[in-house]
Amino acid sequence: MDKIKRILLLFFCILFLSGNSIQAEELPQVIFINHVRGNECCDTGNHDHFVSQLETFDKLNTPAFFAIRYDALIDPSYQSVIKKYLNNDLFQFGVMLEVTPNLAKQSFIEYKGNQDNWYQAQNAFLIGYSLEDRLTLIDSIVEAYKNIFKENPKFSTAWQVDTPSLNYLQKDYGLEMHQIAREQWGLDSYTLDGGPPHYPYLASKSWFFNPDFSDPNNLLIIRHTIDDSLYTYGDDTSSFTSQPNDFSIDNKDFGYFERLLDQVLNQSHQLGFANLGLENSMGEKFQKEYIKQIEKIAEFADQNRVEVVSDLKKIKSLYQDEKITIHQGDDLISGTDNKIYWITTPKYRLRIRFQGSRVTITDLRIYSPDLNDPYQTEQAINKGYLISPYLINDGIDFPEVKTASKVQQFLKIPMINSFTAQPKKDVLSQNNYLELPDNIDFEEISIPSKNTISYPSKSGLITFSFNQDTFEIKGINNKDIEFTQNKFELNPIKIAENKDGEELSWLINDQASHKAFWSCESDSCLFEFELNSLLFKQIRETQYPFIFPEKKPRQIDREKTITYVHNRYAIAKRNPVRIVLVPQDMHGFPTSSRQAVKVKVEPEISQIIVENQNDSREYQFIDLSNDQPEKVLVKLQLDEYQLQDQIIYFAPNCKNQLLYCLTHPQQAWWFVRTIFEDKLRLKLLGEKQS
């Protein structure tokens, strides 16, 4: 009998331990966050799509989160649907922090947008309003939410937001999680470049775009949608994500979504995570594709392959200790041997790219809880930017300085060189990177333990070891690391030797705002980081084209502002003379004027039209027309500066006024100049198009 008891006891112990093991083995996590817009101007939502999404999740017994915009919260037709599912445990509801005309009106705040530009960051998001107005707008949204749910929202979404607003929502209303947009450059007028890219993270109270795991009560941040780890970097087409409206841009199909999903759920040594969702404002065909995605996840859940998140506290508990993450991405488009590893820690972010035998680091950011959100003090005027301090950023490029052609020189049309960064895929070309020893066997790249990556080189095995504050590369020395960057003449990032090794620094007034430095001994190189938050704040203010490139009114430099006459000669009653103004600041960077240019002419002419490009006054066009042949003096004033005077000419139309031209030879010459220069400009246009 004792023997039987011992056997039974052993059996139950084994069963208990194996049960604990299964419990401890977490499944990959999937969260659905859907976005519900009402009937206002701004990307009007579709009521039927909202109902269809709810019915689909309910039928498939799949949990989902819905972020409701203000116009839907106050709409009786949406309220009735919400109340139908109010007590359904599958669903949780939060708020979508987009500013609409009615929300602004209810808050006694002037709405900044219109039908055409509502989506721009300064109009649609809280960052475009004063700090005081942001809190008032939030109060109005929460009040509308509480009228339905009788409690405060636990989560919110907005593609771009500011830290003071999130801190207010968390402190005063108990917010637990916020969703922001994925990494993107310039899409829909806002840029998010450099934050933790793939996994939920605890956010710094100084700047939510920085991780800070020191306080478990910090807000949880989740990035929107699944992105393609290889192709999204530096992409401006928005066609490499799991959203149907994105991946269908270039006719990718559901198979691409399945490959994306498989990649993020089955990460080596990392708990898989996928964030899916779709706005109810998206079209019918995208809704059908999205339902297929929901069905696929429901199937995986039934097979015990994933867990669909229903509890924010659960997702926070899983990721609040994930301080070092490694995310692997393969080529899901062409099946090449390209392979990407993203490493994110509380101190830095790395992108390591394997392409055939080449091994490069193409992205390096530095994080710090001391960094402040620029929108703590700034108010967005023209687009929105969240850019982390970088030392390597191969997802952008700065155009080369170009010189005017001979035709342009003859016409006195200057080259207008843009110093603004442009998105660039490192899969197409590389300009900024650290190059490491070649990989001799692509199939042997491995993650031997949770925080390491290894690959074979000619000199032996090379291993990356990642810690929270530093990383080490074993199997190399100083001469094995080569830094390459584009030849942009104003680039503030420099590499130099120091007494212990080398350092890569962002300089301002010969001081390093932030830097990476490494020292090597015994075939091992240790990388460390420093960041001076006060100097970085100065960079945002003085080197803004690199780190906060909002084109807004700044002090104009009279000497560097470009003024030129596009066509100094025009034919009276036929076409205008156009003068172009390009305001620039003391650094020669494009800026925008505080007010439209003032124009005076002597003698008076028939018409003066001043046009601004995109309402930003980055370029200003002055079109001058006259009904009679005339030589005209044009005086221009931009802000407080008197610009260089210009002489323009309105010629007679000698084809129709031959006698007049014969008796006015000087004005006839203007006609000849007009015809000749028009042909030159057409030639120049052809050269540019070719």
KEZASE-859664 format. One record per residue (C-alpha): residue in one letter; x, y, z. Coordinates in pm, whole numbers, padded with zeros to 5 digits, always signed. Layout:
AXYZ ...
This chain:
M+00000+00000+00000 D+00285+00242+00084 K+00436+00169-00255 I+00109+00254-00429 K+00087+00579-00228 R+00439+00673-00330 I+00360+00602-00697 L+00041+00809-00678 L+00227+01089-00501 L+00499+01085-00768 F+00235+01087-01041 F+00055+01390-00896 C+00387+01573-00846 I+00477+01517-01209 L+00129+01628-01314 F+00151+01939-01093 L+00496+02035-01220 S+00403+01979-01583 G+00088+02188-01529 N+00301+02471-01391 S+00533+02439-01688 I+00245+02473-01929 Q+00113+02770-01735 A+00453+02933-01737 E+00482+02887-02116 E+00299+03195-02243 L+00145+03192-02587 P+00218+03466-02842 Q-00005+03765-02773 V-00247+03927-03020 I-00439+04245-02943 F-00713+04396-03160 I-00751+04774-03130 N-01013+04917-03363 H-01085+05284-03427 V-01436+05423-03445 R-01503+05758-03613 G-01843+05924-03628 N-02006+06139-03894 E-01800+06456-03877 C-01591+06603-04155 C-01272+06426-04068 D-01247+06088-04236 T-01612+06011-04172 G-01674+05673-04010 N-01918+05411-04135 H-02180+05298-03882 D-02238+04963-04057 H-01866+04882-04051 F-01861+04938-03674 V-02158+04702-03630 S-02000+04444-03860 Q-01674+04442-03664 L-01855+04398-03333 E-02071+04116-03472 T-01767+03939-03615 F-01571+03945-03290 D-01881+03837-03098 K-01957+03548-03333 L-01595+03427-03316 N-01580+03475-02938 T-01268+03690-02983 P-01181+03980-02748 A-01131+04326-02899 F-01071+04688-02799 F-01254+04981-02959 A-01131+05342-02937 I-01425+05580-02993 R-01384+05932-03132 Y-01584+06218-02982 D-01826+06248-03274 A-01921+05880-03235 L-01949+05909-02856 I-02216+06179-02886 D-02403+06020-03179 P-02725+05840-03068 S-02691+05579-03343 Y-02344+05483-03221 Q-02450+05505-02857 S-02726+05249-02911 V-02482+05001-03065 I-02230+05052-02787 K-02496+05000-02519 K-02595+04671-02683 Y-02244+04536-02621 L-02174+04727-02301 N-02188+04421-02075 N-02020+04187-02319 D-01693+04074-02157 L-01530+04036-02498 F-01517+04411-02552 Q-01338+04703-02393 F-01394+05061-02504 G-01162+05361-02487 V-01120+05698-02655 M-00966+05809-02982 L-00792+06143-02926 E-00865+06314-03257 V-00985+06673-03254 T-01301+06737-03455 P-01499+07060-03507 N-01772+06961-03261 L-01522+06861-02994 A-01350+07200-03027 K-01686+07380-03020 Q-01799+07189-02711 S-01470+07285-02543 F-01500+07654-02646 I-01177+07621-02843 E-01112+07741-03197 Y-01088+07444-03435 K-00775+07472-03649 G-00859+07255-03947 N-01097+07244-04243 Q-01235+06988-04487 D-00907+06977-04680 N-00642+06978-04408 W-00820+06825-04105 Y-00579+06527-04101 Q-00263+06733-04055 A-00098+06691-03719 Q-00149+07050-03606 N-00524+07020-03668 A-00622+06663-03581 F-00407+06603-03273 L-00372+06763-02933 I-00015+06876-03016 G-00159+07154-03236 Y-00330+07322-02942 S-00205+07503-02633 L-00132+07301-02321 E-00436+07449-02148 D-00660+07373-02446 R-00534+07014-02466 L-00654+06943-02113 T-00989+07105-02185 L-01032+06892-02497 I-00945+06580-02296 D-01201+06674-02030 S-01470+06703-02298 I-01381+06363-02448 V-01378+06190-02110 E-01708+06351-02012 A-01871+06219-02331 Y-01722+05876-02261 K-01847+05872-01900 N-02199+05963-02012 I-02213+05619-02173 F-01979+05399-01970 K-02013+05560-01623 E-01636+05525-01573 N-01312+05668-01708 P-01146+05518-02016 K-00864+05272-01947 F-00697+05319-02286 S-00667+05577-02562 T-00534+05599-02914 A-00395+05879-03130 W-00136+05840-03402 Q+00053+06125-03247 V+00017+06271-02900 D+00212+06460-02634 T+00342+06355-02295 P+00163+06621-02085 S-00171+06498-02223 L-00088+06135-02145 N+00036+06224-01797 Y-00289+06413-01735 L-00500+06122-01859 Q-00308+05878-01641 K-00297+06089-01324 D-00648+06234-01331 Y-00841+05964-01515 G-00649+05640-01452 L-00538+05573-01811 E-00341+05245-01840 M-00241+05221-02205 H-00206+05439-02515 Q-00158+05335-02877 I+00053+05543-03118 A+00139+05503-03486 R+00413+05277-03613 E+00745+05411-03735 Q+00682+05637-04035 W+00838+05940-04200 G+00602+06216-04312 L+00297+05999-04378 D-00025+06202-04331 S+00195+06494-04217 Y+00345+06335-03905 T+00672+06158-03838 L+00753+05902-03570 D+01114+05800-03606 G+01316+05620-03343 G+01089+05495-03065 P+01081+05131-02947 P+00939+04970-03260 H+00780+04629-03205 Y+00685+04548-02849 P+00479+04724-02580 Y+00693+04926-02343 L+00666+05136-02030 A+00701+05503-02118 S+00899+05780-01958 K+00690+06050-01791 S+00922+06309-01948 W+00878+06182-02304 F+00656+05888-02383 F+00865+05813-02696 N+01140+05692-02460 P+01116+05368-02264 D+01146+05383-01886 F+01107+05058-01693 S+01217+05202-01360 D+00858+05258-01243 P+00604+04975-01295 N+00328+05237-01281 N+00446+05407-01598 L+00201+05414-01888 L+00206+05124-02135 I+00264+05227-02499 I+00168+05004-02792 R+00264+05070-03156 H-00009+05042-03419 T-00025+04748-03663 I+00235+04488-03767 D+00504+04637-03984 D+00748+04468-04218 S+01077+04477-04026 L+01285+04494-04342 Y+01085+04710-04582 T+00910+04960-04354 Y+01238+05123-04254 G+01277+05442-04461 D+00961+05367-04660 D+00716+05643-04750 T+00458+05434-04940 S+00280+05289-04634 S+00248+04960-04820 F+00435+04726-04585 T+00205+04671-04287 S-00066+04426-04188 Q-00348+04673-04257 P-00542+04576-04571 N-00552+04935-04696 D-00171+04942-04671 F-00054+04612-04817 S-00306+04628-05102 I-00143+04948-05235 D+00090+04743-05455 N-00146+04445-05489 K-00004+04227-05213 D-00259+03971-05098 F-00369+03790-04783 G-00065+03564-04813 Y+00156+03863-04731 F-00046+03926-04416 E-00005+03560-04317 R+00373+03585-04360 L+00385+03904-04154 L+00177+03741-03882 D+00387+03426-03875 Q+00704+03633-03847 V+00595+03840-03546 L+00431+03552-03360 N+00723+03311-03393 Q+01023+03506-03273 S+01328+03322-03137 H+01372+03367-02760 Q+01102+03635-02753 L+00732+03622-02672 G+00552+03698-02998 F+00326+04002-03021 A+00087+04134-03286 N-00132+04444-03282 L-00414+04441-03537 G-00704+04674-03605 L-00887+04882-03863 E-01076+05211-03863 N-01446+05196-03943 S-01377+05474-04195 M-01192+05232-04424 G-01376+05105-04733 E-01585+04791-04770 K-01317+04583-04944 F-01070+04655-04663 Q-01330+04560-04402 K-01377+04222-04573 E-01001+04163-04571 Y-00990+04259-04204 I-01265+04009-04118 K-01046+03740-04277 Q-00767+03848-04041 I-00998+03821-03739 E-01105+03474-03853 K-00742+03367-03890 I-00657+03478-03535 A-00972+03312-03397 E-00862+02990-03567 F-00514+03020-03409 A-00671+03083-03069 D-00888+02771-03101 Q-00572+02575-03184 N-00402+02717-02873 R-00137+02887-03089 V-00204+03244-02969 E-00375+03423-02685 V-00598+03715-02778 V-00555+03993-02522 S-00862+04078-02318 D-00694+04236-02016 L-00460+04536-02024 K-00308+04439-01689 K-00209+04101-01835 I-00034+04254-02135 K+00143+04504-01911 S+00262+04231-01673 L+00407+04034-01965 Y+00608+04321-02113 Q+00698+04544-01819 D+01001+04321-01753 E+01097+04281-02120 K+01375+04537-02099 I+01583+04386-02380 T+01405+04266-02694 I+01538+04119-03018 H+01304+04122-03316 Q+01402+03930-03629 G+01273+04008-03978 D+01327+03828-04309 D+01258+03926-04668 L+00888+03848-04702 I+00862+04009-05046 S+01143+03871-05261 G+01276+03587-05048 T+01634+03717-05061 D+01891+03651-04791 N+01828+03992-04633 K+01778+03957-04260 I+01714+04225-03998 Y+01754+04223-03623 W+01607+04504-03415 I+01744+04530-03061 T+01571+04761-02813 T+01675+04832-02454 P+01601+05115-02207 K+01925+05286-02321 Y+01950+05231-02697 R+01806+05086-03017 L+02001+04901-03288 R+01917+04775-03636 I+02159+04505-03758 R+02127+04414-04123 F+02259+04098-04289 Q+02266+04117-04668 G+02453+03828-04823 S+02796+03844-04664 R+02765+04209-04555 V+02689+04292-04193 T+02599+04652-04108 I+02444+04851-03826 T+02205+05089-04002 D+02024+05246-03707 L+02148+05354-03365 R+01941+05559-03119 I+02000+05664-02761 Y+01724+05676-02501 S+01720+05857-02169 P+01449+05931-01910 D+01599+06283-01892 L+01483+06367-02246 N+01182+06596-02261 D+00895+06583-02506 P+00929+06877-02750 Y+00553+06930-02721 Q+00581+07008-02352 T+00676+07356-02463 E+00604+07353-02838 Q+00273+07368-03019 A+00263+07209-03364 I+00213+07465-03638 N+00307+07273-03951 K+00304+06892-03922 G+00430+06692-03626 Y+00760+06525-03540 L+00881+06272-03285 I+01245+06190-03360 S+01472+06012-03113 P+01840+06110-03084 Y+02024+05919-03354 L+02386+05860-03446 I+02312+05624-03734 N+01991+05667-03931 D+01999+05501-04270 G+01623+05542-04307 I+01668+05905-04415 D+01890+06092-04654 F+01987+06454-04706 P+01994+06568-05070 E+02325+06665-05225 V+02383+07032-05299 K+02319+07086-05670 T+02443+07367-05892 A+02240+07552-06151 S+02268+07447-06516 K+02388+07687-06786 V+02029+07753-06893 Q+01930+07832-06534 Q+02232+08056-06495 F+02138+08246-06811 L+01779+08285-06688 K+01914+08373-06340 I+01704+08098-06180 P+01895+07970-05876 M+01901+07613-05748 I+01689+07583-05435 N+01861+07315-05233 S+01650+07149-04967 F+01826+07058-04644 T+01525+06861-04523 A+01570+06488-04468 Q+01390+06254-04705 P+01290+05893-04631 K+01517+05631-04785 K+01512+05251-04771 D+01838+05091-04671 V+01739+04788-04882 L+01785+05010-05188 S+02100+05199-05087 Q+02309+05255-04780 N+02469+05585-04682 N+02495+05576-04303 Y+02618+05262-04130 L+02879+05084-03926 E+03028+04798-04125 L+03140+04482-03947 P+03333+04176-04068 D+03163+03971-04337 N+02937+03679-04262 I+03066+03363-04434 D+02762+03141-04382 F+02424+03309-04393 E+02241+03005-04257 E+02452+03003-03942 I+02321+03332-03798 S+02176+03238-03461 I+02040+03362-03131 P+02216+03120-02894 S+02062+03283-02586 K+01800+03546-02514 N+02025+03852-02549 T+02287+03741-02801 I+02329+03711-03180 S+02615+03518-03342 Y+02745+03470-03692 P+03062+03315-03845 S+03331+03532-04006 K+03666+03448-04163 S+03843+03526-03838 G+03602+03321-03625 L+03267+03348-03451 I+03136+03701-03389 T+02887+03744-03108 F+02675+04043-03005 S+02587+04048-02636 F+02323+04303-02534 N+02286+04454-02189 Q+02045+04728-02084 D+02307+05005-02097 T+02579+04867-02324 F+02650+04602-02583 E+02960+04402-02663 I+03084+04251-02987 K+03317+03958-02934 G+03551+03835-03204 I+03648+04178-03347 N+03882+04469-03281 N+03892+04837-03376 K+04013+04786-03731 D+03713+04559-03802 I+03465+04846-03754 E+03424+05102-04032 F+03186+05398-04023 T+03039+05536-04346 Q+02806+05833-04382 N+02678+06043-04669 K+02876+06349-04770 F+02612+06600-04660 E+02829+06900-04576 L+02625+07017-04275 N+02611+06675-04110 P+02667+06724-03733 I+02761+06358-03672 K+03136+06300-03654 I+03358+06004-03579 A+03693+06047-03404 E+03951+05855-03210 N+03973+05898-02835 K+04227+05773-02587 D+04049+05440-02538 G+03908+05373-02885 E+03667+05559-03111 E+03353+05763-03064 L+03061+05860-03283 S+02928+06198-03167 W+02659+06450-03250 L+02831+06785-03211 I+02692+07126-03127 N+02945+07405-03071 D+03220+07138-03051 Q+03041+06963-02765 A+02877+06620-02789 S+02504+06622-02733 H+02504+06242-02747 K+02758+05985-02845 A+02850+05619-02871 F+03204+05523-02784 W+03375+05190-02799 S+03701+05043-02679 C+03846+04712-02789 E+04080+04467-02621 S+04138+04092-02649 D+03921+04074-02964 S+03620+04225-02792 C+03468+04572-02830 L+03242+04730-02568 F+02996+04999-02681 E+02876+05260-02432 F+02656+05569-02460 E+02621+05920-02322 L+02354+06183-02368 N+02335+06542-02247 S+01965+06633-02239 L+02029+07009-02219 L+02248+07004-02529 F+01993+06789-02708 K+01730+07051-02630 Q+01957+07308-02798 I+01985+07081-03100 R+01609+07078-03139 E+01617+07458-03138 T+01924+07530-03352 Q+01981+07217-03563 Y+01613+07154-03613 P+01630+07033-03977 F+01796+06715-03847 I+01594+06643-03535 F+01276+06859-03530 P+01226+06980-03889 E+00894+07159-03852 K+00884+07437-04110 K+00736+07721-03915 P+00802+08095-03890 R+01157+08161-03776 Q+01382+08465-03799 I+01442+08529-04167 D+01788+08618-04291 R+01759+08890-04555 E+02085+08796-04726 K+02013+08423-04746 T+01648+08448-04844 I+01620+08363-05213 T+01432+08605-05436 Y+01422+08547-05808 V+01210+08635-06107 H+01094+08321-06282 N+01013+08510-06605 R+01124+08871-06604 Y+00954+08930-06940 A+00585+08863-07009 I+00339+08967-07276 A+00079+09220-07165 K-00275+09080-07139 R-00142+08725-07197 N+00055+08592-06900 P+00188+08717-06565 V+00541+08771-06444 R+00612+08539-06150 I+00847+08629-05864 V+00942+08350-05625 L+01045+08400-05261 V+01211+08125-05059 P+01258+08243-04699 Q+01571+08109-04528 D+01715+08156-04181 M+02065+08247-04067 H+02183+07887-04124 G+02055+07886-04480 F+01778+07643-04385 P+01434+07687-04544 T+01185+07844-04305 S+00852+08019-04341 S+00757+08382-04300 R+00529+08512-04029 Q+00315+08696-04282 A+00255+08720-04654 V+00494+08929-04860 K+00399+09294-04917 V+00428+09414-05276 K+00450+09769-05411 V+00488+09855-05779 E+00573+10171-05974 P+00376+10247-06186 E+00050+10075-06091 I-00038+09757-06282 S-00359+09567-06348 Q-00330+09279-06097 I-00110+09143-05815 I-00176+08796-05673 V+00026+08656-05379 E+00006+08279-05336 N+00146+08062-05057 Q+00248+07702-05105 N+00049+07464-04880 D-00052+07748-04647 S+00293+07737-04491 R+00462+08034-04661 E+00768+07816-04727 Y+00751+07943-05085 Q+00566+08257-05183 F+00466+08328-05541 I+00383+08678-05663 D+00206+08685-05998 L+00195+09030-06159 S-00020+09103-06466 N-00071+09413-06675 D-00291+09509-06968 Q-00042+09755-07122 P+00328+09731-07218 E+00526+09869-06927 K+00857+09859-06742 V+00775+09813-06371 L+00974+09854-06049 V+00871+09595-05783 K+00946+09655-05413 L+00910+09356-05176 Q+00888+09344-04799 L+00895+09013-04610 D+00823+09040-04239 E+01034+09341-04134 Y+01288+09311-04418 Q+01298+09511-04739 L+01417+09269-05007 Q+01603+09346-05324 D+01404+09553-05575 Q+01318+09386-05904 I+01260+09525-06254 I+01006+09340-06472 Y+00879+09400-06827 F+00541+09363-06994 A+00592+09344-07369 P+00345+09423-07646 N+00216+09125-07843 C+00399+09199-08165 K+00212+08927-08352 N-00106+09128-08312 Q+00046+09475-08275 L+00309+09486-08548 L+00275+09861-08616 Y+00303+09942-08245 C+00619+09732-08219 L+00775+09899-08524 T+00728+10235-08360 H+00842+10110-08013 P+01164+09917-08084 Q+01265+09895-07716 Q+00938+09727-07623 A+00962+09507-07934 W+01291+09380-07793 W+01103+09284-07472 F+00873+09074-07691 V+01170+08894-07848 R+01318+08828-07502 T+00983+08691-07383 I+00956+08440-07669 F+01321+08335-07645 E+01320+08284-07269 D+00987+08097-07278 K+01150+07843-07510 L+01452+07815-07280 R+01227+07746-06982 L+01045+07476-07177 K+01381+07318-07255 L+01478+07338-06888 L+01148+07173-06788 G+01215+06893-07034 E+01562+06837-06886 K+01417+06809-06534 Q+01146+06565-06642 S+01395+06345-06823 
